[in-house]
Amino acid sequence: MPSLLYGYGVMARKKSKSKGPAFLTFNVDYEDGSVTSNRRVPNELLDQTFGAKLEDLALNAILDQDNEIAQRSGQRRPKIKKITRV
């Protein structure tokens, strides 16, 4: 047991590898000229395994977010003109 007292025979833990960011951010331009910056879209909604484009997946996720916001606030958002990844 003396070897454990002096630090011999004890291994250090491996550092866990980060999985990367959980979100991607996008700037959204609306048809009325308004802009929202840094809209977060979860990576799990941006799965490209079936060949869909990242922008199309992000657009659908942001549209869902806008619809949820509109239901809660009672005010509809204008149509999205374009989105750009930050």
N, C-alpha and C positions, 0 to 999 in steps of 0.2 A: 503494500500500500504506500510506501514512502515515495514511489515514483510518481504517483498522482499528486502528491503535495507540491512537487517542484515543477509541475506542468508537463512531465513526460508521459507519453502514452495517451494523451487526450487530444483528439482531433478537433479542429475548428469546424464550425458549421459552414456549409456552402451558402453563399448569398443567393437568394432567390432572384431569378431573372425577371425583369419587368415584362409585362405582356404588351407594352406599348400604350399609347393613349386610348382611352375608352370612347372618346368622341372625336369627330372631325368637325371643324368649324367652317361655316360658309357665310358670305355676305349675300343678302337678298335685295334685288332691286325690283320695285313694284311699278306697275304701269302708270300710277299717278305721280311718280317721281320720288316717292318716299323710299328710304333705305333702312334695312335692319342689318346690323353688323354682328359678326361672331355668333351666328345661330348654330347651336350645337346639335349634331346628329349622332346618335349612338352607332358605333361600329357594327353592332349586330344587325342593324337595318341596312347596312351597306355591303351585304354579302354578294360578291360578283361571281359566284361559282356557276351561275346559269347564263353568263355572258352579258348581263345587263350592264349598261354604262353607269359609272359612279354618279354622274350628274343626274341621271334619270332616277336613280334610287334615292339620292338626296332630295330631289325635287318632290318626290312622293312623300318622303318623311316630313319635309317642311310643310307641304300642303296639309298633311294630317295634323301637324302642330297648329297651323293657322286655323283649321276647322275647329279644333278643340278650344282654342283661345276665343274664337268667334262665338261658340256656344256658351262659354262661361261669361263673356262680357256683353253679349247681345249686339256686338258691332262686327260687321263683316270686313275682312281685309280685302284690299284691292287684288287684282290678278297679278301673279308673279311674271315679271318681264324676263329676268335672268338671274342665275345664281353663279357665284364664283367661289372657288375654294380659297380659303385664307392660308 
